[in-house]
């Protein structure tokens, strides 16, 4: 429900592919949810992150990038306090115990330099 409020799109449950006895997770049991944003919704969410969410964060470590040797470059970061979103803050009693939110952005940058240029042009903070 929280992802649907934040992104204005229906979320999909993700399930476990393998069982893990120590974590008491059976194969096929739900372990999380995800939303894939494309086109207008993606740019709307990115604008919300840049203009509303990042200025509210007191301590932001920056983005972590993957050094995978493929044509797809990913950037990911964690938001430990999900209540920075005004949609969730308005309903504090329902969302005060949510775990962190992991956001991953997938680009088709050909090189690491293109990825850096993209992040710097959006004026996003990068981790050193």
Helices and strands as residue ranges (DSSP letters): H 2-7, E 12-15, E 30-34, H 39-48, I 49-53, H 54-56, E 64-65, E 73-79, G 82-84, H 86-89, H 92-95, E 101-107, H 112-121
